[in-house]
Amino acid sequence: MGTDNQFLAQRREKAAALADLGVKLYANSFQPRHRIAELLPSGEPLQPEEKEAGGAVYRVAGRVMAMRKFGKAAFFSLADSSARIQVYVRKDTVGEEQFAIFGKWDIGDIVGAEGTLFKTKTGELSIHAMAIAMISKSLRPLPEKWHGLTDVETRYRRRYVDLIVTPESRATFRTRVQIIKLIRDFLSDRGFMEVETPMMQPLPGGATAKPFKTHHNALGMDLYLRVAPELYLKRLLVGGFERVFEINRNFRNEGLSTRHNPEFTMLEFYQAYATYEDMMELTEQMISSVCRQVHATMQISYQGNPVNLAPPWRRLTMDQALTEIAGIESSLLADDQQVIEMARQRGIKLEAQAGAGKAKTELFELLVEEQLIDPTFITSYPTEVSPLARRNEENPAVTDRFELFITGREIANGFSELNDPDDQRHRFEKQIAERGEDEEIHPELDTDYIRALEYGMPSAAGEGIGIDRLVMLLTDSPSIRDVILFPHMKPEERTAVVDPELDA
């Protein structure tokens, strides 16, 4: 029998022995009355070897994280979701029967303990157990104490184990929840209403991305998991809701990387009678405020690089960025044919019908993006690559649009909304006509959205912020998989019953 199977066999033998002693391996009768964190302040005034005055009895439950046995006595470390505490078990206190049962416990078991507080000779706050109880038997051992889950793939696949043994991982996801709550509070305080729009849509829209496709049997029609909620949220502007936002899932059938997951969380918000400049101001305030509340400062570090999130943030047009950062002469940028030729010389593949706007955008992504470490708004995106954004009134070749970049990656995308139904129809039709083999552009026109605009949509601005990337930034996480509880992975190779990484 292999070592891995031996671990399982040993634990199952202990489980069988406990069952023979009449122990319920998965009981539901022990109810904790305290969280461990509530006990810790109580122990501050205690001195080593001193018991808490009054002999208050505490009742806690959690997972056994470590254990030391000394014949007729033992210590074990007990952790719940709030904190960790040491529990002292003596045979003459809990009784011979309970101590025999305790002898068959393992690290990883979920148990309960009831007792009084004291401090050991070394000054460690502990519970002197008067009673103990098995709640849930762990049949698989946790990773070895000093190494934890060293294999990154295993951490992502078996997040439940990662959360048990990696405090930093638990802290990351608590911070994620805090960030989302702060964003909700920020927008709600400014009169935005949180809404929910369909995740299954008859037509994908609101972003250029390849969708996931499914079929609804009762309706007899194909549906698409949404790539963005944008077109539905703007329908709500038509309906009279002037400030709306949604935090929910988007689905894009694209590759996996440290920055991309096919299922990700997006914040989108829209405000009537606002411009893209209003959105930039709001974004500065929101992200800097969230950062300050999470970190008590706006000067943070991301993967060793200092990042200053204090407003005001730098603003450059795309042409300015290409000139000042990529070193491309402004006279060259004014020549459409030279821009297209430069892009092709740099190895950028352009469709035959692609214009200078597409070429500029690709050059920007290649030459500029990764150099934008501190927050930078890039504005004046070409109309060619912005089918939903309002044309700039002075220069119709560009739109009133921005993207926000921090640490070399896009964090947000916003613009003044196009509310002219005829212009919108024309741009949709042009995009469809020029799609070629591009699967990210859907071949069917969303006529219902055009119809909504024909009823009249107020002037407005909107924005999308990638929550996962924002959490990466504010938790100093190198990969998007570090901030998604259950990221998508390739199928697991099933070559062994037990993963050695978990049972070493």
C-alpha positions in Angstrom: 0.0 0.0 0.0 1.4 3.4 -0.9 2.1 6.1 1.7 -0.9 8.2 0.6 -3.3 5.3 1.0 -1.7 4.5 4.4 -2.7 7.9 5.7 -6.3 7.4 4.7 -6.3 3.8 6.1 -4.9 5.0 9.4 -7.5 7.7 9.8 -10.3 5.4 8.8 -9.1 2.9 11.4 -9.3 5.7 14.1 -12.7 6.7 12.8 -13.9 3.1 13.1 -12.5 2.8 16.6 -14.3 6.0 17.6 -17.5 4.7 16.2 -17.0 1.5 18.2 -16.7 3.6 21.4 -20.1 5.1 20.6 -18.8 8.4 19.2 -20.9 10.1 16.5 -18.3 11.1 13.9 -20.5 13.8 12.4 -22.6 15.0 15.3 -24.8 18.1 15.4 -25.4 18.4 19.1 -22.5 20.6 20.2 -23.4 24.3 20.0 -20.6 26.8 20.7 -21.5 29.9 22.7 -18.4 32.0 22.0 -16.1 32.8 19.2 -12.4 32.4 20.0 -11.7 36.0 19.3 -14.1 37.0 22.1 -11.9 35.1 24.6 -8.6 36.7 23.8 -9.2 40.1 25.4 -10.3 38.3 28.6 -6.9 36.8 29.0 -4.9 40.0 28.8 -4.7 40.7 32.6 -3.8 37.1 33.5 -0.3 36.3 34.6 1.5 33.0 33.7 0.0 30.0 35.6 -2.9 32.2 36.7 -6.6 31.2 36.2 -9.3 33.7 35.3 -11.0 35.0 38.4 -14.6 33.8 38.8 -14.0 30.7 36.7 -16.2 31.7 33.8 -16.9 28.8 31.5 -16.4 29.2 27.7 -17.7 26.9 25.0 -16.0 27.1 21.6 -15.7 25.0 18.5 -13.2 24.8 15.6 -10.6 22.8 13.8 -7.6 21.1 15.5 -4.5 22.7 13.9 -1.8 21.2 16.1 -1.4 18.7 19.0 1.1 17.8 21.7 0.5 14.8 23.9 2.2 14.1 27.3 0.8 10.8 28.6 -2.1 11.9 30.8 -2.3 15.5 29.5 -2.2 17.2 26.1 -2.4 20.5 24.4 -4.0 21.2 21.1 -4.5 24.3 19.0 -8.1 25.1 18.1 -9.0 27.5 15.3 -12.4 29.0 14.3 -13.1 31.7 11.7 -12.2 34.4 14.1 -8.9 33.3 15.8 -6.9 30.4 17.3 -6.5 29.4 21.0 -4.7 26.6 22.8 -6.7 24.0 24.7 -5.3 22.0 27.6 -6.8 18.5 28.2 -6.1 16.4 31.3 -7.2 12.9 31.9 -8.2 13.6 35.5 -10.4 16.5 34.4 -12.3 15.2 31.4 -12.4 11.6 32.6 -10.9 8.4 31.4 -13.5 7.7 28.8 -13.3 11.1 27.2 -9.5 11.1 27.3 -9.5 7.7 25.5 -11.7 9.2 22.8 -9.4 12.3 22.7 -6.4 9.9 22.0 -8.0 9.0 18.7 -8.4 12.6 17.5 -6.3 13.9 14.6 -5.1 17.2 13.3 -7.8 18.5 11.1 -10.7 17.2 13.1 -13.5 19.7 13.9 -14.2 19.5 17.7 -15.7 21.4 20.6 -14.3 22.3 24.0 -15.7 23.8 27.1 -13.7 25.1 30.0 -12.1 28.0 31.9 -9.3 30.4 30.9 -5.7 30.3 32.3 -2.2 31.1 31.2 0.5 28.5 30.9 4.0 28.9 32.4 5.1 30.4 29.0 2.3 33.0 29.2 0.1 31.5 26.5 -3.7 32.0 27.0 -5.4 28.6 27.1 -8.6 26.9 27.8 -8.5 24.3 30.6 -11.0 21.8 29.1 -13.7 20.4 31.3 -15.4 18.7 28.4 -14.6 17.9 24.8 -16.6 16.7 21.9 -16.0 15.3 18.4 -18.1 17.3 15.8 -16.7 16.2 12.4 -13.9 13.6 11.8 -11.3 14.6 9.2 -10.4 11.6 7.1 -7.6 13.3 5.1 -4.6 14.9 6.8 -3.8 18.5 6.3 -0.5 19.6 4.6 2.6 19.4 6.7 2.7 22.3 9.2 5.8 24.2 8.1 5.3 24.1 4.3 1.5 24.3 3.9 0.3 24.1 0.3 3.4 24.9 -1.7 2.0 23.8 -5.1 0.1 26.8 -6.6 -2.2 24.6 -8.8 -3.2 22.6 -5.7 -4.0 25.8 -3.8 -6.4 26.9 -6.5 -8.0 23.5 -7.1 -8.5 22.7 -3.4 -9.2 26.2 -2.1 -10.9 24.7 1.0 -7.6 23.3 2.1 -5.8 26.5 1.2 -8.2 28.5 3.4 -7.6 26.1 6.3 -3.8 26.3 6.3 -3.0 29.7 4.8 -3.9 32.7 6.9 -2.8 35.1 4.1 -5.3 33.5 1.7 -8.2 33.9 4.2 -7.1 37.6 4.8 -7.2 38.2 1.0 -10.8 37.1 0.7 -11.9 39.0 3.8 -10.4 42.1 2.2 -12.2 41.3 -1.1 -15.5 41.3 0.8 -14.6 44.6 2.5 -13.7 46.2 -0.8 -17.0 45.3 -2.4 -18.9 46.5 0.6 -17.1 49.8 0.5 -17.8 50.3 -3.2 -21.5 49.5 -2.6 -21.6 52.0 0.3 -19.8 54.7 -1.8 -22.2 54.5 -4.7 -25.3 54.1 -2.6 -24.4 57.2 -0.6 -24.3 59.1 -3.9 -27.8 58.1 -5.0 -27.0 55.1 -7.1 -29.4 52.2 -7.0 -28.2 48.6 -7.2 -30.0 46.5 -9.7 -29.8 43.1 -11.3 -29.9 42.4 -15.0 -30.0 39.1 -17.0 -27.0 36.8 -17.1 -28.5 34.8 -19.9 -29.2 37.1 -22.9 -30.7 36.5 -26.3 -27.9 38.5 -27.9 -24.4 39.2 -26.4 -23.6 42.8 -26.2 -21.9 45.6 -24.3 -18.4 44.4 -25.0 -16.3 42.9 -27.7 -15.8 39.3 -26.5 -16.5 35.7 -27.5 -19.5 34.6 -25.5 -20.5 31.2 -23.9 -23.6 29.7 -25.6 -26.3 27.7 -24.0 -29.9 26.6 -25.0 -33.1 27.2 -23.2 -35.3 24.1 -23.7 -38.7 25.6 -22.7 -38.3 28.7 -24.9 -36.6 26.7 -27.7 -33.9 29.3 -28.2 -30.2 29.8 -27.8 -29.0 32.1 -25.1 -25.6 33.6 -24.2 -24.0 34.1 -20.9 -23.5 37.8 -20.7 -20.2 39.4 -21.6 -21.4 42.7 -20.0 -24.5 44.2 -18.5 -24.1 47.5 -20.3 -27.0 47.5 -22.7 -29.5 46.4 -20.1 -28.3 49.0 -17.6 -28.7 51.7 -20.2 -32.2 50.5 -20.9 -32.9 51.4 -17.3 -31.7 55.0 -18.0 -34.3 55.1 -20.7 -36.8 53.8 -18.2 -36.1 56.7 -15.8 -33.7 55.3 -13.3 -31.0 58.0 -13.4 -28.2 56.4 -11.4 -27.8 52.6 -11.4 -25.0 50.1 -10.7 -24.5 46.4 -10.7 -21.8 44.1 -9.2 -22.1 40.7 -10.8 -20.6 38.1 -13.0 -19.5 38.4 -16.6 -18.5 35.5 -18.8 -16.1 35.6 -21.7 -14.9 32.6 -23.6 -11.3 33.6 -23.7 -7.9 32.3 -22.6 -6.6 32.0 -19.0 -3.8 34.1 -17.6 -2.7 35.8 -14.4 -5.1 38.7 -15.5 -8.0 36.7 -17.1 -10.5 34.3 -15.9 -13.5 33.3 -18.1 -15.9 34.1 -15.2 -15.1 37.4 -13.5 -16.8 40.1 -11.4 -17.5 43.5 -12.9 -18.9 46.7 -11.4 -20.8 48.8 -14.0 -22.5 52.1 -13.1 -24.3 54.7 -15.2 -25.3 58.3 -14.4 -27.8 60.4 -16.4 -26.7 64.0 -17.2 -23.1 63.2 -16.6 -20.0 63.1 -18.8 -16.9 60.9 -19.0 -15.0 63.6 -17.0 -17.5 63.2 -14.2 -16.8 59.5 -14.2 -13.1 60.1 -13.9 -13.6 62.3 -10.9 -15.9 59.7 -9.3 -13.4 56.9 -10.0 -10.6 58.8 -8.4 -12.7 59.5 -5.3 -14.0 55.9 -5.1 -10.8 53.9 -5.5 -8.7 56.3 -3.3 -11.4 56.2 -0.6 -11.6 52.4 -0.7 -7.8 52.2 -0.5 -7.6 54.6 2.4 -10.2 52.6 4.4 -8.6 49.3 3.7 -4.9 50.3 4.2 -5.2 53.6 6.2 -3.0 55.2 3.4 -3.1 55.8 -0.3 0.6 54.9 -0.7 0.7 51.2 -1.4 3.1 48.6 -2.9 2.2 46.2 -5.6 4.7 43.3 -6.3 7.6 45.5 -5.1 6.6 48.6 -7.0 5.3 51.7 -5.0 1.9 52.9 -6.2 0.5 56.3 -5.2 -3.3 56.3 -5.4 -3.8 59.8 -4.0 -5.7 62.1 -6.4 -5.3 63.9 -8.8 -4.3 61.1 -11.2 -2.5 61.7 -14.5 -4.5 62.2 -17.7 -3.2 61.7 -21.2 -4.9 61.3 -24.6 -3.9 58.2 -26.5 -1.9 60.3 -28.9 -0.1 62.0 -26.1 0.7 58.6 -24.5 2.1 57.3 -27.8 4.2 60.4 -28.1 5.4 60.9 -24.6 5.8 57.3 -23.5 6.3 55.3 -26.7 8.3 58.0 -28.4 6.3 58.1 -31.6 6.4 61.5 -33.4 3.1 63.4 -33.4 3.5 64.1 -37.1 3.5 60.3 -37.8 0.4 59.8 -35.7 -1.4 62.3 -37.9 -0.8 60.1 -41.0 -3.2 57.2 -41.0 -1.3 55.1 -43.5 2.0 55.5 -41.6 0.3 54.5 -38.4 -1.1 51.3 -40.0 2.3 50.5 -41.5 4.1 51.0 -38.2 1.7 48.7 -36.5 2.3 46.0 -39.1 6.1 46.5 -38.9 5.8 45.8 -35.1 4.2 42.5 -35.8 0.6 43.5 -35.1 -1.9 41.6 -37.2 -4.6 43.9 -38.6 -7.6 42.9 -40.6 -7.6 44.3 -44.1 -10.4 46.7 -43.3 -8.8 47.9 -40.0 -8.1 51.7 -39.9 -5.6 53.9 -38.1 -7.8 53.9 -34.9 -7.4 50.2 -34.5 -3.7 50.4 -35.3 -3.1 53.2 -32.7 -5.0 51.2 -30.1 -2.9 48.1 -30.8 0.3 50.1 -30.6 -0.7 51.6 -27.3 -1.4 48.2 -25.9 2.0 47.0 -27.1 4.2 50.0 -26.2 2.6 51.9 -23.4 0.2 49.9 -21.2 2.8 48.1 -19.1 4.6 51.4 -18.3 1.6 52.9 -16.6 2.3 52.1 -12.9 0.7 55.0 -11.1 -3.0 55.6 -11.9 -3.3 57.1 -15.4 -6.4 57.9 -17.4 -6.0 57.5 -21.1 -8.6 59.5 -23.1 -9.7 60.2 -26.6 -10.0 56.6 -27.8 -10.6 56.2 -31.6 -14.2 56.0 -32.6 -13.3 52.9 -34.6 -12.7 50.8 -31.4 -15.5 52.5 -29.3 -18.8 51.5 -30.8 -20.9 52.5 -27.8 -19.1 55.8 -26.8 -20.2 59.3 -27.8 -18.1 61.0 -30.5 -16.1 64.0 -29.4 -17.9 67.1 -30.7 -14.6 68.8 -31.8 -12.9 65.7 -33.3 -15.4 63.0 -34.4 -12.5 60.6 -35.1 -12.2 60.0 -31.3 -14.7 59.5 -28.5 -15.3 60.9 -25.1 -13.9 57.8 -23.5 -11.2 56.8 -21.0 -9.5 53.8 -19.7 -7.8 53.7 -16.3 -4.5 51.9 -16.0 -2.7 51.0 -12.7 0.4 48.7 -12.5 0.4 48.2 -16.2 -3.1 46.9 -16.5 -6.5 48.1 -17.3 -8.7 48.6 -14.2 -11.6 50.6 -15.6 -13.3 51.7 -18.9 -15.8 54.5 -19.1 -17.3 57.0 -21.5 -20.0 59.5 -22.3 -22.7 57.3 -23.7 -23.9 57.4 -27.3 -27.7 58.1 -27.1 -28.3 58.9 -30.8 -30.2 55.8 -32.1 -29.4 56.4 -35.7 -25.6 56.8 -35.0 -25.7 53.7 -32.8 -27.5 51.6 -35.5 -24.9 52.8 -38.1 -22.0 51.8 -35.8 -23.4 48.4 -35.0 -24.0 47.7 -38.7 -20.5 48.9 -39.6 -19.0 46.7 -36.9 -21.0 43.7 -38.1 -20.1 44.3 -41.8 -16.4 44.5 -40.9 -16.3 41.6 -38.4 -14.7 39.1 -40.8 -13.8 36.0 -38.8 -13.7 37.8 -35.5 -15.8 35.7 -33.1 -15.7 38.5 -30.5 -18.2 40.5 -32.6 -21.7 39.1 -32.7 -23.2 39.0 -36.2 -26.7 40.0 -35.2 -27.9 43.6 -34.6 -29.6 44.3 -31.2 -32.7 45.9 -32.6 -34.4 46.1 -29.2 -31.6 48.2 -27.8 -31.9 50.6 -30.8 -35.7 50.7 -30.2 -35.0 51.6 -26.5 -32.8 54.5 -27.6 -35.5 55.6 -30.0 -37.7 56.3 -27.0 -35.0 58.7 -25.8 -32.1 58.1 -23.4 -30.8 61.1 -21.4 -27.3 62.2 -21.9 -25.3 60.0 -19.6 -21.9 58.5 -18.8 -21.0 55.0 -17.6 -18.1 52.9 -16.5 -17.0 49.4 -15.8 -14.4 48.4 -13.2 -12.9 44.9 -13.0 -13.4 44.0 -9.3 -11.0 41.1 -9.5 -8.1 43.3 -10.8 -8.9 46.0 -8.2 -8.7 43.4 -5.5 -5.4 42.1 -6.9 -4.1 45.7 -6.6 -5.3 46.3 -3.1 -4.2 42.9 -1.7 -0.8 42.8 -3.6 -1.9 39.5 -5.3 0.1 38.5 -8.4 -2.6 36.4 -10.1 -6.3 36.8 -10.6 -6.7 33.3 -9.3 -5.4 34.5 -5.9 -8.5 36.6 -5.5 -11.2 34.3 -7.0 -12.3 31.6 -4.5 -12.7 28.9 -7.1 -11.0 29.9 -10.4 -11.4 27.8 -13.5 -8.7 25.2 -14.1 -7.8 22.5 -16.6 -9.2 19.1 -15.8 -7.2 17.4 -13.0 -5.1 14.4 -13.8 -6.5 11.5 -11.8 -3.4 9.4 -11.3 -3.6 8.8 -7.6 -6.3 8.5 -5.0 -4.7 11.1 -2.8 -2.7 14.1 -3.7 0.8 13.8 -2.2 0.9 17.6 -1.8 -2.0 17.4 0.7 -0.8 14.4 2.6 2.9 14.9 2.9 
